[in-house]
Amino acid sequence: FALDMDTKKMWFGQNGTWYNGGNPATATSPAASNLSGTVYPAITFYGSSINAFTANFGQSAFAYPAPSGFVAGIY
């Protein structure tokens, strides 16, 4: 998850690959744009057989580096 409230865009990815060819470092192909207000991290299991997840908000090292121009954690 990469969020840039300066450009009002966010991206989602998994295992070092951004979904739909997006690239937060170049601000291309965001999953959402024109964001406003306050954004809170959340997850839902609606319609899924998955019943567990792991989140890392920067308290330990990430498996993949943050995109260029982004920082890890909550600010």
Distance bins in CASP14 RR format, pairs under 12 A and 6 or more apart:
PFRMAT RR
TARGET T0000
AUTHOR 0000-0000-0000
RMODE 2
METHOD distances of the structure
MODEL  1
1 9 0 0 0 0 0 1 0 0 0 0 0
1 10 1 0 0 1 0 0 0 0 0 0 0
1 11 1 0 0 1 0 0 0 0 0 0 0
1 12 1 0 1 0 0 0 0 0 0 0 0
1 13 1 0 0 1 0 0 0 0 0 0 0
1 14 0 0 0 0 0 1 0 0 0 0 0
1 16 0 0 0 0 0 1 0 0 0 0 0
1 18 0 0 0 0 0 1 0 0 0 0 0
1 19 0 0 0 0 0 1 0 0 0 0 0
1 24 0 0 0 0 1 0 0 0 0 0 0
1 30 0 0 0 0 0 1 0 0 0 0 0
1 31 0 0 0 0 1 0 0 0 0 0 0
1 32 0 0 0 0 0 1 0 0 0 0 0
1 39 0 0 0 0 1 0 0 0 0 0 0
1 40 0 0 0 0 0 1 0 0 0 0 0
1 41 1 0 0 1 0 0 0 0 0 0 0
1 42 0 0 0 0 0 1 0 0 0 0 0
1 43 0 0 0 0 0 1 0 0 0 0 0
1 55 0 0 0 0 1 0 0 0 0 0 0
1 56 0 0 0 0 0 1 0 0 0 0 0
1 57 0 0 0 0 1 0 0 0 0 0 0
1 58 0 0 0 0 0 1 0 0 0 0 0
1 62 0 0 0 0 0 1 0 0 0 0 0
1 66 0 0 0 0 0 1 0 0 0 0 0
1 67 0 0 0 0 0 1 0 0 0 0 0
1 70 0 0 0 0 0 1 0 0 0 0 0
1 72 0 0 0 0 0 1 0 0 0 0 0
1 73 0 0 0 0 0 1 0 0 0 0 0
1 74 0 0 0 0 0 1 0 0 0 0 0
2 9 0 0 0 0 1 0 0 0 0 0 0
2 10 1 0 0 1 0 0 0 0 0 0 0
2 11 1 0 1 0 0 0 0 0 0 0 0
2 12 0 0 0 0 1 0 0 0 0 0 0
2 13 0 0 0 0 1 0 0 0 0 0 0
2 16 0 0 0 0 0 1 0 0 0 0 0
2 18 1 0 0 1 0 0 0 0 0 0 0
2 19 0 0 0 0 0 1 0 0 0 0 0
2 22 0 0 0 0 1 0 0 0 0 0 0
2 23 0 0 0 0 1 0 0 0 0 0 0
2 24 1 1 0 0 0 0 0 0 0 0 0
2 25 0 0 0 0 1 0 0 0 0 0 0
2 26 0 0 0 0 0 1 0 0 0 0 0
2 27 0 0 0 0 1 0 0 0 0 0 0
2 28 0 0 0 0 0 1 0 0 0 0 0
2 29 0 0 0 0 0 1 0 0 0 0 0
2 30 0 0 0 0 1 0 0 0 0 0 0
2 31 0 0 0 0 1 0 0 0 0 0 0
2 32 0 0 0 0 0 1 0 0 0 0 0
2 39 0 0 0 0 0 1 0 0 0 0 0
2 62 0 0 0 0 0 1 0 0 0 0 0
2 64 0 0 0 0 0 1 0 0 0 0 0
2 65 0 0 0 0 0 1 0 0 0 0 0
2 66 1 0 0 1 0 0 0 0 0 0 0
2 67 1 0 1 0 0 0 0 0 0 0 0
2 68 0 0 0 0 0 1 0 0 0 0 0
2 69 0 0 0 0 1 0 0 0 0 0 0
2 70 1 0 1 0 0 0 0 0 0 0 0
2 71 0 0 0 0 0 1 0 0 0 0 0
2 72 0 0 0 0 0 1 0 0 0 0 0
2 73 0 0 0 0 0 1 0 0 0 0 0
3 9 1 0 0 1 0 0 0 0 0 0 0
3 10 1 0 1 0 0 0 0 0 0 0 0
3 11 0 0 0 0 1 0 0 0 0 0 0
3 12 0 0 0 0 0 1 0 0 0 0 0
3 24 0 0 0 0 1 0 0 0 0 0 0
3 27 0 0 0 0 0 1 0 0 0 0 0
3 30 0 0 0 0 1 0 0 0 0 0 0
3 31 0 0 0 0 0 1 0 0 0 0 0
3 32 0 0 0 0 1 0 0 0 0 0 0
3 33 0 0 0 0 0 1 0 0 0 0 0
3 35 1 0 0 1 0 0 0 0 0 0 0
3 37 0 0 0 0 0 1 0 0 0 0 0
3 38 0 0 0 0 0 1 0 0 0 0 0
3 39 1 0 0 1 0 0 0 0 0 0 0
3 40 0 0 0 0 0 1 0 0 0 0 0
3 41 0 0 0 0 1 0 0 0 0 0 0
3 57 0 0 0 0 0 1 0 0 0 0 0
3 66 0 0 0 0 0 1 0 0 0 0 0
3 67 0 0 0 0 0 1 0 0 0 0 0
3 70 0 0 0 0 1 0 0 0 0 0 0
3 71 0 0 0 0 0 1 0 0 0 0 0
3 72 0 0 0 0 0 1 0 0 0 0 0
3 73 0 0 0 0 0 1 0 0 0 0 0
3 74 0 0 0 0 1 0 0 0 0 0 0
3 75 0 0 0 0 1 0 0 0 0 0 0
4 10 1 0 0 1 0 0 0 0 0 0 0
4 11 0 0 0 0 1 0 0 0 0 0 0
4 23 0 0 0 0 0 1 0 0 0 0 0
4 24 1 0 0 1 0 0 0 0 0 0 0
4 25 0 0 0 0 0 1 0 0 0 0 0
4 26 0 0 0 0 0 1 0 0 0 0 0
4 27 1 0 0 1 0 0 0 0 0 0 0
4 28 0 0 0 0 0 1 0 0 0 0 0
4 30 0 0 0 0 1 0 0 0 0 0 0
4 31 0 0 0 0 0 1 0 0 0 0 0
4 32 0 0 0 0 0 1 0 0 0 0 0
4 33 0 0 0 0 1 0 0 0 0 0 0
4 35 0 0 0 0 1 0 0 0 0 0 0
4 39 0 0 0 0 0 1 0 0 0 0 0
4 66 0 0 0 0 0 1 0 0 0 0 0
4 67 0 0 0 0 1 0 0 0 0 0 0
4 68 0 0 0 0 0 1 0 0 0 0 0
4 69 0 0 0 0 1 0 0 0 0 0 0
4 70 1 0 0 1 0 0 0 0 0 0 0
4 71 0 0 0 0 0 1 0 0 0 0 0
4 75 0 0 0 0 0 1 0 0 0 0 0
5 32 0 0 0 0 0 1 0 0 0 0 0
5 33 0 0 0 0 0 1 0 0 0 0 0
5 34 0 0 0 0 0 1 0 0 0 0 0
5 35 1 0 0 1 0 0 0 0 0 0 0
5 36 0 0 0 0 1 0 0 0 0 0 0
5 37 0 0 0 0 1 0 0 0 0 0 0
5 38 0 0 0 0 1 0 0 0 0 0 0
5 39 1 0 0 1 0 0 0 0 0 0 0
5 70 0 0 0 0 0 1 0 0 0 0 0
5 75 0 0 0 0 1 0 0 0 0 0 0
6 24 0 0 0 0 0 1 0 0 0 0 0
6 27 0 0 0 0 1 0 0 0 0 0 0
6 35 0 0 0 0 0 1 0 0 0 0 0
6 69 0 0 0 0 0 1 0 0 0 0 0
6 70 0 0 0 0 0 1 0 0 0 0 0
7 24 0 0 0 0 1 0 0 0 0 0 0
7 25 0 0 0 0 0 1 0 0 0 0 0
7 26 0 0 0 0 0 1 0 0 0 0 0
7 27 1 0 1 0 0 0 0 0 0 0 0
7 28 0 0 0 0 0 1 0 0 0 0 0
7 30 0 0 0 0 1 0 0 0 0 0 0
7 32 0 0 0 0 0 1 0 0 0 0 0
7 33 1 0 0 1 0 0 0 0 0 0 0
7 34 0 0 0 0 1 0 0 0 0 0 0
7 35 0 0 0 0 1 0 0 0 0 0 0
7 69 0 0 0 0 0 1 0 0 0 0 0
7 70 0 0 0 0 0 1 0 0 0 0 0
8 27 0 0 0 0 0 1 0 0 0 0 0
8 30 0 0 0 0 1 0 0 0 0 0 0
8 32 0 0 0 0 1 0 0 0 0 0 0
8 33 1 0 0 1 0 0 0 0 0 0 0
8 34 1 0 1 0 0 0 0 0 0 0 0
8 35 1 0 1 0 0 0 0 0 0 0 0
8 36 1 0 0 1 0 0 0 0 0 0 0
8 37 0 0 0 0 1 0 0 0 0 0 0
8 39 0 0 0 0 0 1 0 0 0 0 0
9 18 0 0 0 0 0 1 0 0 0 0 0
9 22 0 0 0 0 1 0 0 0 0 0 0
9 23 0 0 0 0 0 1 0 0 0 0 0
9 24 1 0 0 1 0 0 0 0 0 0 0
9 25 0 0 0 0 0 1 0 0 0 0 0
9 26 0 0 0 0 0 1 0 0 0 0 0
9 27 1 0 0 1 0 0 0 0 0 0 0
9 28 0 0 0 0 1 0 0 0 0 0 0
9 29 0 0 0 0 1 0 0 0 0 0 0
9 30 1 1 0 0 0 0 0 0 0 0 0
9 31 0 0 0 0 1 0 0 0 0 0 0
9 32 1 0 0 1 0 0 0 0 0 0 0
9 33 1 0 1 0 0 0 0 0 0 0 0
9 34 0 0 0 0 1 0 0 0 0 0 0
9 35 1 0 0 1 0 0 0 0 0 0 0
9 36 0 0 0 0 0 1 0 0 0 0 0
9 39 0 0 0 0 0 1 0 0 0 0 0
9 67 0 0 0 0 0 1 0 0 0 0 0
9 70 0 0 0 0 0 1 0 0 0 0 0
10 18 0 0 0 0 0 1 0 0 0 0 0
10 19 0 0 0 0 0 1 0 0 0 0 0
10 22 0 0 0 0 0 1 0 0 0 0 0
10 24 0 0 0 0 1 0 0 0 0 0 0
10 27 0 0 0 0 0 1 0 0 0 0 0
10 29 0 0 0 0 0 1 0 0 0 0 0
10 30 1 0 0 1 0 0 0 0 0 0 0
10 31 1 0 1 0 0 0 0 0 0 0 0
10 32 1 0 1 0 0 0 0 0 0 0 0
10 33 0 0 0 0 1 0 0 0 0 0 0
10 34 0 0 0 0 0 1 0 0 0 0 0
10 35 1 0 0 1 0 0 0 0 0 0 0
10 36 0 0 0 0 0 1 0 0 0 0 0
10 39 1 0 0 1 0 0 0 0 0 0 0
10 41 0 0 0 0 0 1 0 0 0 0 0
10 67 0 0 0 0 0 1 0 0 0 0 0
10 70 0 0 0 0 0 1 0 0 0 0 0
11 17 0 0 0 0 0 1 0 0 0 0 0
11 18 1 0 1 0 0 0 0 0 0 0 0
11 19 1 0 0 1 0 0 0 0 0 0 0
11 20 0 0 0 0 1 0 0 0 0 0 0
11 21 0 0 0 0 1 0 0 0 0 0 0
11 22 1 0 1 0 0 0 0 0 0 0 0
11 23 1 0 0 1 0 0 0 0 0 0 0
11 24 1 0 1 0 0 0 0 0 0 0 0
11 25 0 0 0 0 1 0 0 0 0 0 0
11 26 0 0 0 0 0 1 0 0 0 0 0
11 27 0 0 0 0 1 0 0 0 0 0 0
11 28 0 0 0 0 1 0 0 0 0 0 0
11 29 1 0 0 1 0 0 0 0 0 0 0
11 30 1 0 1 0 0 0 0 0 0 0 0
11 31 1 0 1 0 0 0 0 0 0 0 0
11 32 0 0 0 0 1 0 0 0 0 0 0
11 33 0 0 0 0 0 1 0 0 0 0 0
11 35 0 0 0 0 0 1 0 0 0 0 0
11 66 0 0 0 0 0 1 0 0 0 0 0
11 67 0 0 0 0 1 0 0 0 0 0 0
11 70 0 0 0 0 1 0 0 0 0 0 0
12 18 1 0 0 1 0 0 0 0 0 0 0
12 19 1 0 1 0 0 0 0 0 0 0 0
12 20 0 0 0 0 1 0 0 0 0 0 0
12 21 0 0 0 0 0 1 0 0 0 0 0
12 22 0 0 0 0 1 0 0 0 0 0 0
12 24 0 0 0 0 1 0 0 0 0 0 0
12 29 0 0 0 0 0 1 0 0 0 0 0
12 30 0 0 0 0 1 0 0 0 0 0 0
12 31 1 0 1 0 0 0 0 0 0 0 0
12 32 0 0 0 0 1 0 0 0 0 0 0
12 41 0 0 0 0 0 1 0 0 0 0 0
12 43 0 0 0 0 0 1 0 0 0 0 0
13 19 1 0 1 0 0 0 0 0 0 0 0
13 20 0 0 0 0 1 0 0 0 0 0 0
13 21 0 0 0 0 1 0 0 0 0 0 0
13 22 0 0 0 0 1 0 0 0 0 0 0
13 23 0 0 0 0 0 1 0 0 0 0 0
13 24 0 0 0 0 1 0 0 0 0 0 0
13 29 0 0 0 0 0 1 0 0 0 0 0
13 30 0 0 0 0 0 1 0 0 0 0 0
13 31 0 0 0 0 1 0 0 0 0 0 0
13 64 0 0 0 0 1 0 0 0 0 0 0
13 67 0 0 0 0 0 1 0 0 0 0 0
14 20 0 0 0 0 0 1 0 0 0 0 0
14 53 0 0 0 0 0 1 0 0 0 0 0
14 63 0 0 0 0 0 1 0 0 0 0 0
14 64 0 0 0 0 1 0 0 0 0 0 0
15 62 0 0 0 0 0 1 0 0 0 0 0
15 63 1 0 0 1 0 0 0 0 0 0 0
15 64 1 0 0 1 0 0 0 0 0 0 0
16 22 0 0 0 0 0 1 0 0 0 0 0
16 23 0 0 0 0 0 1 0 0 0 0 0
16 24 0 0 0 0 0 1 0 0 0 0 0
16 62 0 0 0 0 1 0 0 0 0 0 0
16 63 1 0 0 1 0 0 0 0 0 0 0
16 64 1 0 1 0 0 0 0 0 0 0 0
16 65 0 0 0 0 1 0 0 0 0 0 0
16 66 0 0 0 0 0 1 0 0 0 0 0
16 67 0 0 0 0 1 0 0 0 0 0 0
17 23 0 0 0 0 0 1 0 0 0 0 0
17 64 0 0 0 0 1 0 0 0 0 0 0
17 67 0 0 0 0 0 1 0 0 0 0 0
18 24 1 0 0 1 0 0 0 0 0 0 0
18 25 0 0 0 0 1 0 0 0 0 0 0
18 26 0 0 0 0 0 1 0 0 0 0 0
18 27 0 0 0 0 0 1 0 0 0 0 0
18 28 0 0 0 0 1 0 0 0 0 0 0
18 29 1 0 0 1 0 0 0 0 0 0 0
18 30 0 0 0 0 1 0 0 0 0 0 0
18 31 0 0 0 0 1 0 0 0 0 0 0
18 64 0 0 0 0 0 1 0 0 0 0 0
18 67 0 0 0 0 1 0 0 0 0 0 0
18 70 0 0 0 0 0 1 0 0 0 0 0
19 29 0 0 0 0 1 0 0 0 0 0 0
19 30 0 0 0 0 0 1 0 0 0 0 0
19 31 1 0 0 1 0 0 0 0 0 0 0
19 32 0 0 0 0 0 1 0 0 0 0 0
20 28 0 0 0 0 0 1 0 0 0 0 0
20 29 1 0 1 0 0 0 0 0 0 0 0
20 30 0 0 0 0 1 0 0 0 0 0 0
20 31 1 0 0 1 0 0 0 0 0 0 0
20 32 0 0 0 0 0 1 0 0 0 0 0
21 28 1 0 0 1 0 0 0 0 0 0 0
21 29 1 0 1 0 0 0 0 0 0 0 0
21 30 0 0 0 0 0 1 0 0 0 0 0
21 31 0 0 0 0 0 1 0 0 0 0 0
22 28 1 0 1 0 0 0 0 0 0 0 0
22 29 1 1 0 0 0 0 0 0 0 0 0
22 30 1 0 0 1 0 0 0 0 0 0 0
22 31 1 0 0 1 0 0 0 0 0 0 0
22 32 0 0 0 0 0 1 0 0 0 0 0
22 33 0 0 0 0 0 1 0 0 0 0 0
22 67 0 0 0 0 1 0 0 0 0 0 0
23 29 1 0 0 1 0 0 0 0 0 0 0
23 30 0 0 0 0 1 0 0 0 0 0 0
23 31 0 0 0 0 0 1 0 0 0 0 0
23 67 1 0 0 1 0 0 0 0 0 0 0
23 68 0 0 0 0 1 0 0 0 0 0 0
23 69 0 0 0 0 0 1 0 0 0 0 0
23 70 0 0 0 0 0 1 0 0 0 0 0
24 30 1 0 0 1 0 0 0 0 0 0 0
24 31 0 0 0 0 0 1 0 0 0 0 0
24 65 0 0 0 0 0 1 0 0 0 0 0
24 66 0 0 0 0 1 0 0 0 0 0 0
24 67 1 0 1 0 0 0 0 0 0 0 0
24 68 0 0 0 0 1 0 0 0 0 0 0
24 69 0 0 0 0 1 0 0 0 0 0 0
24 70 1 0 0 1 0 0 0 0 0 0 0
24 71 0 0 0 0 0 1 0 0 0 0 0
25 65 0 0 0 0 0 1 0 0 0 0 0
25 66 0 0 0 0 1 0 0 0 0 0 0
25 67 1 0 1 0 0 0 0 0 0 0 0
25 68 1 0 1 0 0 0 0 0 0 0 0
25 69 1 0 0 1 0 0 0 0 0 0 0
25 70 1 0 0 1 0 0 0 0 0 0 0
26 67 0 0 0 0 1 0 0 0 0 0 0
26 68 0 0 0 0 1 0 0 0 0 0 0
26 69 0 0 0 0 0 1 0 0 0 0 0
26 70 0 0 0 0 0 1 0 0 0 0 0
27 33 0 0 0 0 1 0 0 0 0 0 0
27 67 0 0 0 0 1 0 0 0 0 0 0
27 68 0 0 0 0 0 1 0 0 0 0 0
27 69 0 0 0 0 0 1 0 0 0 0 0
27 70 0 0 0 0 0 1 0 0 0 0 0
28 67 0 0 0 0 0 1 0 0 0 0 0
30 67 0 0 0 0 0 1 0 0 0 0 0
32 39 0 0 0 0 1 0 0 0 0 0 0
38 74 0 0 0 0 0 1 0 0 0 0 0
39 74 0 0 0 0 0 1 0 0 0 0 0
39 75 0 0 0 0 0 1 0 0 0 0 0
40 57 0 0 0 0 0 1 0 0 0 0 0
40 74 0 0 0 0 1 0 0 0 0 0 0
41 53 0 0 0 0 0 1 0 0 0 0 0
41 55 1 0 0 1 0 0 0 0 0 0 0
41 56 0 0 0 0 0 1 0 0 0 0 0
41 57 1 0 0 1 0 0 0 0 0 0 0
41 58 0 0 0 0 0 1 0 0 0 0 0
41 73 0 0 0 0 1 0 0 0 0 0 0
41 74 1 0 0 1 0 0 0 0 0 0 0
42 53 0 0 0 0 0 1 0 0 0 0 0
42 55 0 0 0 0 0 1 0 0 0 0 0
43 50 0 0 0 0 1 0 0 0 0 0 0
43 51 0 0 0 0 0 1 0 0 0 0 0
43 52 0 0 0 0 0 1 0 0 0 0 0
43 53 1 0 1 0 0 0 0 0 0 0 0
43 54 0 0 0 0 0 1 0 0 0 0 0
43 55 1 0 0 1 0 0 0 0 0 0 0
44 50 0 0 0 0 0 1 0 0 0 0 0
44 51 0 0 0 0 0 1 0 0 0 0 0
44 53 0 0 0 0 0 1 0 0 0 0 0
45 51 1 0 0 1 0 0 0 0 0 0 0
45 52 0 0 0 0 1 0 0 0 0 0 0
45 53 0 0 0 0 1 0 0 0 0 0 0
54 60 0 0 0 0 0 1 0 0 0 0 0
54 62 0 0 0 0 0 1 0 0 0 0 0
54 63 0 0 0 0 0 1 0 0 0 0 0
55 62 0 0 0 0 0 1 0 0 0 0 0
55 73 0 0 0 0 0 1 0 0 0 0 0
55 74 0 0 0 0 0 1 0 0 0 0 0
56 62 1 0 0 1 0 0 0 0 0 0 0
56 63 0 0 0 0 1 0 0 0 0 0 0
56 64 0 0 0 0 0 1 0 0 0 0 0
56 66 0 0 0 0 0 1 0 0 0 0 0
56 72 0 0 0 0 1 0 0 0 0 0 0
56 73 0 0 0 0 1 0 0 0 0 0 0
56 74 0 0 0 0 0 1 0 0 0 0 0
57 71 0 0 0 0 0 1 0 0 0 0 0
57 72 1 0 0 1 0 0 0 0 0 0 0
57 73 1 0 1 0 0 0 0 0 0 0 0
57 74 1 0 1 0 0 0 0 0 0 0 0
57 75 0 0 0 0 0 1 0 0 0 0 0
58 66 0 0 0 0 1 0 0 0 0 0 0
58 70 0 0 0 0 0 1 0 0 0 0 0
58 71 0 0 0 0 1 0 0 0 0 0 0
58 72 1 0 1 0 0 0 0 0 0 0 0
58 73 1 0 1 0 0 0 0 0 0 0 0
58 74 1 0 0 1 0 0 0 0 0 0 0
58 75 0 0 0 0 0 1 0 0 0 0 0
59 72 0 0 0 0 1 0 0 0 0 0 0
59 73 0 0 0 0 1 0 0 0 0 0 0
59 74 0 0 0 0 1 0 0 0 0 0 0
60 72 0 0 0 0 1 0 0 0 0 0 0
60 73 0 0 0 0 0 1 0 0 0 0 0
61 72 0 0 0 0 1 0 0 0 0 0 0
61 73 0 0 0 0 0 1 0 0 0 0 0
62 70 0 0 0 0 0 1 0 0 0 0 0
62 71 0 0 0 0 0 1 0 0 0 0 0
62 72 1 0 0 1 0 0 0 0 0 0 0
62 73 0 0 0 0 1 0 0 0 0 0 0
63 72 0 0 0 0 0 1 0 0 0 0 0
64 70 0 0 0 0 0 1 0 0 0 0 0
64 72 0 0 0 0 0 1 0 0 0 0 0
65 71 0 0 0 0 0 1 0 0 0 0 0
65 72 0 0 0 0 1 0 0 0 0 0 0
66 72 1 0 1 0 0 0 0 0 0 0 0
66 73 0 0 0 0 1 0 0 0 0 0 0
END
